[in-house]
Amino acid sequence: MMRRTPASRRLHQLTVFTVGVTMAATLAACGSDPVKADVPTSTPSPTPTGAVTRTEAARILDQYEVVNTRANETQNAELLGTVEGGQLYEQSKADYRFFPTWPKKDQAYYKKAFSYRDRSYYIPEGQSWFAVTATASGSKDQALLVFDRAGGQHFKMVAAVYRDSASPIPAVDTGSHGLARAVAPSTRVGALAPDQIASAYEDLYATGGKNAGTQLASTTATRTALKSYGERTTYKNAKYATLHWEAAQPTRPRIYALRLRDGGALVVFPTAHNRMEQLKDGYIYKGYIKLVPGSEQAVYNKTPRVAILDELQGQALATLTLSGKPAVLGVEYRMVDSR
């Protein structure tokens, strides 16, 4: 069960901001001199372009800050769905459902206006999306934000992951006329490809990292997962119940990856798991012993029962290196169902 506090609150909900991008093509003029008519003329390669310019990306984020406050004030999920997508939207809807269960202080903090400072824009060549690193007011931790087009028309924020304080975001390669370079999800970079990181991370919850999880470097994020696995026999209901995790399918599976200056990759990936707590056989049949849902579980189902299955949808930030183990820099989960 996740505790929502001002320090850990994720700041998102952006606005729709339609941007038109025109591809400029340079045409070579053909000479009329009959002596030169058969001499081929060269056509310069067009300058690479991304989905937006930096100026346009800045305006999108500026509008995001304004609309975020309006959406948070009333926890309007329908309004939010017009401006937010991807795995982030699944998590935001959960935040809105949990809002009444939070302390008044946290509710007031969630409604406060905020801004992003120290922004850096990373616009990959030939892609429909762009990324921004920034720090939100009230936070010391840098976040990676991803905006993508929705239905080919509007930009929506689809990811927002805060790095752990001990895990800086490495330098992104912007050597293509100032543009970033995207990395295909299936492209192996060192030990893993971007689309293999989630299964390795979820293995930490499921087995304590005995299988694919052995490939990951030790970070705050991996140690947190291993701690959760270790507590399955020591948590408060361990005498009466068993606890385990299993990997699940992310609701929104899109992966975003940028090439780093050192040849590695910076990856935003979706991840998900189910948390299952169940009474042991000796207590199931007693009839009078039940597991009581916590405050967030009760939002979905408040009935005491013999087993509780929580579905958690997450998103994470990681780096892949040409040598060494992949490092998960930050992870955020939200409970999107409990039954």
C-alpha positions as CSV (number, residue, x, y, z in Angstrom):
1,M,0.0,0.0,0.0
2,M,1.6,3.3,-1.1
3,R,1.7,6.3,1.2
4,R,1.0,9.6,-0.6
5,T,3.0,12.5,0.9
6,P,4.0,15.9,-0.5
7,A,7.6,14.7,-0.9
8,S,6.5,11.8,-3.1
9,R,3.6,13.3,-4.9
10,R,3.9,13.2,-8.7
11,L,3.0,16.4,-10.5
12,H,1.4,15.9,-13.9
13,Q,-1.8,16.6,-15.9
14,L,-0.9,18.7,-18.9
15,T,-2.9,20.6,-21.4
16,V,-3.5,19.9,-25.1
17,F,-1.4,22.1,-27.3
18,T,-1.5,21.4,-31.0
19,V,1.7,22.2,-32.8
20,G,2.1,22.2,-36.6
21,V,5.5,21.2,-37.9
22,T,6.5,21.9,-41.5
23,M,9.3,19.9,-43.1
24,A,11.4,22.2,-45.2
25,A,12.8,20.8,-48.4
26,T,15.6,22.5,-50.4
27,L,15.2,22.1,-54.2
28,A,18.2,22.6,-56.5
29,A,17.6,24.9,-59.5
30,C,18.1,23.4,-62.9
31,G,20.3,25.3,-65.3
32,S,19.0,26.4,-68.7
33,D,22.5,26.5,-70.4
34,P,22.4,23.6,-73.0
35,V,26.1,22.9,-72.3
36,K,25.3,22.1,-68.7
37,A,21.9,20.6,-69.1
38,D,23.2,17.0,-68.7
39,V,25.3,17.8,-65.7
40,P,23.5,16.5,-62.5
41,T,23.0,19.0,-59.7
42,S,23.2,17.9,-56.1
43,T,20.3,18.3,-53.7
44,P,21.4,19.0,-50.1
45,S,20.0,16.6,-47.5
46,P,17.1,18.2,-45.6
47,T,17.9,19.3,-42.1
48,P,16.7,16.7,-39.6
49,T,13.5,17.7,-37.7
50,G,11.7,16.5,-34.6
51,A,8.0,16.7,-33.6
52,V,8.4,20.2,-32.2
53,T,11.0,23.0,-31.8
54,R,12.4,23.8,-28.3
55,T,10.3,27.0,-28.3
56,E,7.1,25.0,-29.0
57,A,8.0,22.4,-26.4
58,A,8.5,25.1,-23.8
59,R,5.1,26.6,-24.6
60,I,3.5,23.1,-24.2
61,L,5.1,22.7,-20.8
62,D,4.1,26.2,-19.7
63,Q,0.5,25.4,-20.5
64,Y,0.8,22.1,-18.7
65,E,1.7,23.9,-15.5
66,V,-1.4,26.1,-15.7
67,V,-3.9,23.4,-16.6
68,N,-2.4,20.9,-14.1
69,T,-3.6,23.2,-11.2
70,R,-7.1,23.4,-12.6
71,A,-7.4,19.7,-13.1
72,N,-6.1,18.9,-9.6
73,E,-8.4,21.4,-7.9
74,T,-11.5,19.3,-8.7
75,Q,-9.9,15.9,-9.5
76,N,-11.7,15.8,-12.8
77,A,-10.7,12.5,-14.4
78,E,-12.7,13.2,-17.6
79,L,-11.0,16.5,-18.1
80,L,-7.6,14.9,-17.4
81,G,-8.2,12.3,-20.0
82,T,-8.4,14.9,-22.7
83,V,-4.8,16.1,-21.9
84,E,-3.0,13.1,-20.5
85,G,-2.3,9.6,-21.8
86,G,-0.2,6.5,-21.5
87,Q,0.7,4.9,-18.3
88,L,0.7,8.3,-16.5
89,Y,-3.0,8.7,-17.1
90,E,-3.7,5.3,-15.5
91,Q,-1.8,6.4,-12.4
92,S,-3.4,9.8,-12.3
93,K,-6.9,8.4,-12.2
94,A,-5.8,6.3,-9.2
95,D,-4.5,9.5,-7.5
96,Y,-7.9,11.1,-8.0
97,R,-9.7,8.1,-6.5
98,F,-7.4,8.1,-3.5
99,F,-7.6,11.8,-2.9
100,P,-10.4,11.7,-0.3
101,T,-8.3,9.2,1.8
102,W,-5.3,11.6,2.1
103,P,-4.7,13.9,5.1
104,K,-5.9,17.4,4.6
105,K,-2.4,18.7,4.5
106,D,-1.6,16.4,1.5
107,Q,-4.8,17.4,-0.2
108,A,-3.9,21.1,0.1
109,Y,-0.4,20.4,-1.3
110,Y,-1.7,18.5,-4.2
111,K,-3.9,21.4,-5.3
112,K,-1.2,24.0,-5.1
113,A,0.1,25.5,-8.3
114,F,3.7,24.6,-9.3
115,S,6.2,25.2,-12.0
116,Y,9.1,23.3,-13.6
117,R,12.5,24.9,-13.5
118,D,16.0,24.0,-14.9
119,R,14.4,22.5,-18.0
120,S,16.3,20.7,-20.7
121,Y,14.5,19.6,-23.9
122,Y,15.3,16.5,-25.8
123,I,13.6,16.2,-29.2
124,P,14.5,13.0,-31.1
125,E,14.8,13.1,-34.8
126,G,11.9,11.7,-36.8
127,Q,9.8,10.8,-33.8
128,S,6.3,11.7,-32.6
129,W,7.4,12.5,-29.1
130,F,9.8,14.6,-27.0
131,A,11.2,14.5,-23.5
132,V,12.1,17.1,-20.9
133,T,14.2,16.9,-17.8
134,A,13.2,19.4,-15.1
135,T,12.8,19.9,-11.4
136,A,9.3,20.8,-10.0
137,S,8.9,23.6,-7.4
138,G,8.8,22.0,-4.0
139,S,11.1,19.1,-5.1
140,K,14.8,18.6,-5.2
141,D,14.7,15.6,-7.5
142,Q,15.0,15.8,-11.3
143,A,12.2,14.3,-13.3
144,L,12.0,13.0,-16.9
145,L,8.8,14.0,-18.6
146,V,7.6,12.6,-22.0
147,F,5.1,14.1,-24.3
148,D,3.6,12.2,-27.3
149,R,0.9,12.9,-29.8
150,A,-2.5,11.5,-29.2
151,G,-4.1,10.2,-32.3
152,G,-1.6,12.1,-34.4
153,Q,-3.1,15.5,-33.4
154,H,-2.5,16.6,-29.8
155,F,0.4,16.3,-27.4
156,K,-0.3,14.7,-24.1
157,M,2.0,13.9,-21.3
158,V,2.4,10.1,-21.2
159,A,5.2,9.7,-18.6
160,A,6.6,11.5,-15.6
161,V,9.3,9.7,-13.5
162,Y,11.3,11.3,-10.7
163,R,14.8,9.9,-10.3
164,D,16.1,8.8,-7.0
165,S,18.2,11.5,-5.3
166,A,21.3,9.3,-5.6
167,S,20.9,8.5,-9.3
168,P,21.6,11.4,-11.6
169,I,20.3,11.4,-15.2
170,P,23.2,11.0,-17.6
171,A,23.9,13.3,-20.6
172,V,21.7,12.7,-23.6
173,D,23.3,12.7,-27.1
174,T,22.1,15.8,-29.0
175,G,24.7,15.6,-31.8
176,S,22.2,15.5,-34.7
177,H,21.8,19.2,-35.4
178,G,20.9,19.7,-31.7
179,L,18.3,16.8,-31.9
180,A,18.3,13.7,-29.7
181,R,18.5,10.2,-31.1
182,A,15.8,7.6,-30.3
183,V,16.7,4.0,-29.5
184,A,14.3,1.3,-30.7
185,P,12.8,-0.7,-27.8
186,S,14.2,-4.0,-29.2
187,T,17.7,-2.7,-29.7
188,R,20.2,-4.3,-27.3
189,V,22.4,-1.9,-25.5
190,G,25.0,-3.8,-23.5
191,A,23.3,-6.4,-21.3
192,L,19.7,-5.7,-22.2
193,A,17.3,-4.0,-24.7
194,P,14.9,-1.4,-23.4
195,D,12.0,-3.9,-23.7
196,Q,13.7,-6.3,-21.4
197,I,14.2,-4.1,-18.4
198,A,10.6,-4.4,-17.0
199,S,10.8,-8.2,-16.7
200,A,14.1,-8.0,-15.0
201,Y,12.8,-5.5,-12.5
202,E,9.6,-7.4,-11.7
203,D,11.7,-10.5,-11.0
204,L,13.0,-8.7,-7.9
205,Y,9.5,-8.7,-6.5
206,A,8.6,-12.2,-7.7
207,T,11.7,-14.1,-6.8
208,G,14.0,-11.7,-5.0
209,G,16.1,-11.4,-8.2
210,K,17.0,-15.0,-8.7
211,N,16.4,-14.9,-12.4
212,A,16.4,-11.9,-14.8
213,G,16.8,-9.6,-11.8
214,T,20.5,-10.6,-11.4
215,Q,21.2,-8.5,-14.5
216,L,20.4,-5.2,-12.8
217,A,22.7,-2.9,-10.8
218,S,22.0,-2.2,-7.2
219,T,20.1,1.1,-6.9
220,T,17.6,2.6,-4.5
221,A,14.8,1.3,-6.7
222,T,16.1,-2.2,-6.8
223,R,16.8,-2.3,-3.1
224,T,13.3,-1.1,-2.4
225,A,11.9,-4.0,-4.5
226,L,14.1,-6.5,-2.8
227,K,13.0,-5.2,0.6
228,S,9.4,-5.8,-0.3
229,Y,10.2,-9.3,-1.4
230,G,12.0,-9.9,1.9
231,E,9.1,-8.7,4.0
232,R,6.7,-11.3,2.7
233,T,7.4,-13.5,5.7
234,T,7.8,-10.8,8.3
235,Y,5.0,-8.4,7.5
236,K,2.2,-7.8,10.0
237,N,-0.1,-10.6,8.8
238,A,2.6,-13.2,8.1
239,K,1.3,-15.4,10.9
240,Y,-2.1,-15.8,9.2
241,A,-1.5,-15.1,5.5
242,T,1.0,-15.5,2.6
243,L,2.1,-12.7,0.4
244,H,3.6,-12.8,-3.1
245,W,4.0,-10.7,-6.2
246,E,3.7,-11.6,-9.9
247,A,4.5,-9.6,-13.0
248,A,1.5,-8.2,-14.9
249,Q,0.9,-6.5,-18.2
250,P,1.2,-2.7,-18.3
251,T,-2.0,-1.1,-19.4
252,R,-0.1,1.2,-21.7
253,P,3.0,-0.6,-23.1
254,R,4.8,2.2,-25.0
255,I,8.5,2.5,-24.3
256,Y,10.6,5.6,-24.9
257,A,14.4,5.6,-25.2
258,L,17.1,8.1,-26.0
259,R,20.7,7.6,-26.9
260,L,23.2,8.8,-24.3
261,R,26.5,10.6,-25.1
262,D,28.5,7.5,-23.9
263,G,26.6,5.2,-26.3
264,G,24.2,3.9,-23.7
265,A,20.4,4.6,-23.5
266,L,18.0,6.4,-21.2
267,V,14.8,4.5,-21.0
268,V,11.3,5.2,-19.8
269,F,9.4,1.9,-19.5
270,P,6.0,0.8,-18.2
271,T,5.9,-1.9,-15.6
272,A,3.2,-3.6,-13.5
273,H,2.6,-6.3,-11.0
274,N,-0.1,-7.9,-8.8
275,R,0.3,-8.2,-5.1
276,M,-1.5,-11.2,-3.7
277,E,-2.3,-11.7,0.0
278,Q,-4.2,-14.8,1.1
279,L,-5.1,-16.5,4.4
280,K,-3.3,-19.7,5.0
281,D,-5.3,-22.9,4.8
282,G,-5.5,-23.3,8.5
283,Y,-7.3,-20.0,8.9
284,I,-9.5,-19.9,5.7
285,Y,-11.9,-22.5,7.0
286,K,-12.3,-21.0,10.5
287,G,-14.8,-18.6,8.9
288,Y,-14.3,-15.7,11.4
289,I,-10.9,-14.6,10.2
290,K,-10.7,-12.2,7.3
291,L,-8.1,-9.8,5.8
292,V,-9.2,-6.2,6.3
293,P,-8.5,-3.9,3.3
294,G,-6.4,-0.8,4.0
295,S,-7.7,2.7,3.2
296,E,-6.6,2.7,-0.5
297,Q,-7.6,-1.0,-1.0
298,A,-11.0,-0.1,0.4
299,V,-11.6,2.5,-2.3
300,Y,-12.0,-0.4,-4.7
301,N,-13.4,-3.0,-2.3
302,K,-13.9,-2.5,1.4
303,T,-15.2,-6.0,2.1
304,P,-13.1,-8.1,4.5
305,R,-12.1,-11.3,2.6
306,V,-9.9,-14.3,2.6
307,A,-7.7,-13.0,-0.2
308,I,-6.8,-9.5,-1.5
309,L,-5.4,-9.0,-5.0
310,D,-4.0,-5.6,-5.7
311,E,-3.1,-4.5,-9.3
312,L,-0.3,-1.9,-9.5
313,Q,0.6,-0.1,-12.7
314,G,4.0,1.7,-12.8
315,Q,6.5,3.5,-14.9
316,A,10.2,3.6,-14.4
317,L,13.4,5.3,-15.6
318,A,16.6,3.4,-16.3
319,T,19.9,3.6,-18.1
320,L,21.6,1.0,-20.2
321,T,25.3,1.0,-20.6
322,L,27.6,-0.6,-23.1
323,S,29.5,-2.3,-20.3
324,G,28.2,-2.9,-16.8
325,K,24.7,-3.6,-15.5
326,P,21.6,-1.6,-16.3
327,A,20.5,0.8,-13.6
328,V,16.9,1.6,-12.6
329,L,17.0,5.3,-11.5
330,G,13.4,5.7,-10.3
331,V,10.1,3.8,-10.2
332,E,6.6,4.9,-9.4
333,Y,3.5,2.6,-8.9
334,R,-0.1,3.3,-8.3
335,M,-2.7,0.8,-7.2
336,V,-5.4,0.8,-10.0
337,D,-7.6,-2.0,-8.6
338,S,-8.0,-4.2,-5.5
339,R,-10.4,-7.1,-5.4
